[in-house]
């Protein structure tokens, strides 16, 4: 079998594993009886030939060897081989088979089409694997039947047989899902496959899980059949499929907690000792979010995808999920509820309150997930304010005032997430917890994310933050530095007591030639306006800096702190010809009519090929020239908004400033308010809520 791979350019992917005509040793070692050798070989394969799911010529060339390994009963860990075959085939089948792709080295590749062709030629192997004695082998093979077997009748017969003989819930649900995949891929078998799914729904002998799966996947195949009775029927199946708990809720919590504690934290890994806490936490979050606790979770996610914009129906389904007697069902519903509220507009009060029901003091695993969702959803999570405050207060009462730094990871995370969620709502009751974080230096990086929300508490916070800033290492930048969070937090608090520390931060960063941090510190100083004029002696020389980002930040600060039009406008005019032209336009807009000399340079920017450049130029044009430019400004803003709705926050803010002159945009404003799906920058909940609020304010003034 190795000979079949001779002549393949294994180094074409940029991985120098040996001479171009030599089959990599790691490919041969995937069949090694030595577990350590085998695991390393699989890792090398994923890195070299299936990196992040990509498919290369060497991936396609590997398939005969992988199939040989899968066919050999003596192969150790055949399940991993079959799962790898499925992964390669699935990724390739999702590509456009008629397109030509390029390898990282720029070489044309049709590997995706070659992979799918080989998978279909060898699809009979998956028929054999689907009857394998090893459960994990069968799982991968069942899914492959829906993707690669072109004989639809044979595939359907095999799937019917598997449903009869499989006794595991996961495998039986997989059979039903694969039947729908088959029906959607092969029109010739669509009628027979959907008829079988329909029969399973009404089959008295079918388990409720299977009936629910059949209903969901039949709907997936025939969305035109969606009616009023669909969700109620699904809810009834869900209720029947959820077993009556045989243990107390405390036991449920213990089981969930054990699941969390059994996982290895990224920050605990020996090789990750120097990883910044925020990065370690991000990997932990990713692992946590990928967990599935209930057998029906994947099915219900599919159902939500099928229902899509039918928000009342999805809300009714989520209400049932969040009220389930099964802890696993409730837990997995938290993320689904978060996704719905983060994607779709509407009054989500009831779902928010159901999330607060998951803030269980004796189940920190679930409470942390609920609090995290509420944090992400701010300000939509406003109805949860009192529940979050009660949870935080109870934790401090029961576990002590230092619960933020609790030694139990689950308890600590649940408390911290609740504090952060409440702080996102600008609630001052979080202050004692955040001060604990800053004073004891325990997970202070989390506190720094939200302290800027508590402006009334600036007197308690600024001294602590400036002390941290004074101790910061300005030679460091990016994720390894705390200054990235400290500087904007101080700017947000707007306490003049921070001005000396920010001025010193600029000087320290310049001394270390850390231009980016210096620019960020200058931006923070700008937030204080003329109150920070004492820093002008530091700012002025930097307005001539060679680094463009630093020069832009210094020039902006020069205007905000000093207001000298004669010295600032020429510099901003020059910056319009750099990559910082949008920031320069913004500052010119804040200067207003005194910056009229730049109008001839701004007008050509209205026809730039990039919509973000156009809207910044248009906004500056309005702020400087006013009514005379209104028609051009409105036309430019609306054109950019139509092209990219991520510009909406900036566009509607300018339209709001324009007052009656924005009247030609009224129809577009009303259309925005009529949308169901969220928009706004990054499509974040907060940005979308801001867009809606601004649009409503514009309508109030124009109608």
Helices and strands as residue ranges (DSSP letters): G 2-5, G 10-13, H 25-28, G 29-31, H 35-49, G 51-53, H 57-71, H 78-93, E 101-102, E 108-109, H 111-121, H 123-129, H 135-148, H 152-165, H 169-185, H 187-202, H 208-221, G 223-225, H 229-241, H 249-262, G 266-268, G 270-272, H 277-289, H 297-307, H 311-322, H 327-343, H 349-356, H 364-377, G 380-384, H 385-399, G 403-405, H 409-423, G 428-430, H 431-440, H 444-448, G 451-453, G 455-457, H 458-471, G 478-480, H 483-493, G 496-498, H 499-511, H 515-526, G 529-535, H 536-542, H 548-562, H 565-575, H 581-591, G 592-598, H 599-603, G 604-607, H 611-625, G 626-629, H 630-643, G 645-647, H 648-658, G 659-665, H 666-673, G 681-683, H 685-702
